[in-house]
Amino acid sequence: MTTVVIKIDDFENYPNAEQIYHYLVWPDDTVDRESRERTIRNNKRFLHAFGVPIQDGGFDTEDLLGATATMMVGQEEGDDGVIRNRLRIPRMKD
């Protein structure tokens, strides 16, 4: 698993924005096909948004350092009652 910490740079409009933690997991063959394809597709969408190339089914984590992207951020309340920021990752064009 790769943990990505994202900092919101729009301090003018969002001076108190919290960091966002996003997790990339590459499923193995024990995961059912539908879940595996959905997870891989979501990972590709995230990496594409940040301009990170995917090679041989993986990526170089160093490519994420300093990478930037523009996307919507929503807020969701977790089971613990804490409100967290959540990325709205743009869809990729076919």
C-alpha positions in Angstrom: 0.0 0.0 0.0 1.2 3.5 -0.8 0.0 6.4 1.4 -0.2 9.8 -0.3 -0.5 12.9 1.8 -2.0 15.8 -0.2 -1.7 19.4 0.8 -4.3 21.9 -0.5 -2.5 24.9 -1.9 -5.5 27.3 -2.2 -4.8 29.1 1.0 -6.6 32.3 -0.1 -9.9 30.5 -0.4 -9.3 27.7 2.1 -6.9 28.9 4.8 -7.6 26.1 7.3 -7.8 23.2 4.8 -6.6 19.9 6.3 -4.3 17.5 4.6 -5.9 14.6 2.7 -4.6 11.1 3.0 -5.2 8.9 0.0 -4.3 5.2 -0.2 -3.2 3.3 -3.3 -3.5 -0.5 -3.0 -2.7 -2.8 -5.9 -4.9 -5.9 -5.5 -3.5 -9.4 -6.0 -5.1 -12.4 -7.5 -7.0 -13.3 -4.3 -9.4 -10.3 -4.9 -12.5 -11.0 -7.1 -12.2 -9.7 -10.6 -14.8 -6.9 -10.4 -13.2 -5.4 -7.2 -9.7 -5.8 -8.7 -10.7 -4.0 -11.9 -12.4 -1.2 -10.0 -9.5 -0.7 -7.7 -7.0 -0.6 -10.6 -9.2 1.8 -12.5 -9.4 4.1 -9.5 -5.6 4.0 -9.0 -5.1 4.8 -12.7 -7.5 7.8 -12.4 -5.6 9.1 -9.4 -2.2 8.7 -10.9 -3.3 10.2 -14.3 -4.7 13.3 -12.5 -1.2 13.8 -11.0 0.6 13.1 -14.2 2.3 10.0 -12.8 3.0 7.3 -15.5 2.1 3.7 -15.0 4.5 1.1 -16.3 4.2 -2.7 -16.2 1.2 -2.5 -13.9 2.9 -0.2 -11.4 4.4 3.2 -10.8 7.4 4.8 -9.3 6.4 6.4 -6.0 9.1 9.1 -6.5 7.0 10.4 -9.4 4.4 11.5 -6.8 6.8 13.8 -4.9 5.9 17.4 -5.8 3.2 16.3 -8.3 0.2 18.6 -8.5 -3.4 18.2 -9.7 -6.6 20.1 -9.7 -9.7 18.3 -8.5 -12.8 18.8 -6.4 -12.7 17.9 -2.7 -15.8 16.9 -0.8 -16.4 16.3 2.9 -17.7 13.1 4.4 -18.5 12.1 8.0 -16.8 8.9 9.1 -18.3 6.2 11.3 -16.4 7.9 14.2 -18.3 11.2 13.6 -15.2 13.0 12.3 -15.6 15.0 9.1 -12.8 14.3 6.5 -11.9 15.7 3.2 -12.3 13.3 0.3 -11.0 13.6 -3.2 -13.4 13.7 -6.2 -11.0 12.1 -8.7 -11.9 13.0 -12.3 -12.8 10.3 -14.7 -10.3 9.5 -17.5 -11.3 9.8 -21.1 -11.2 6.5 -23.1 
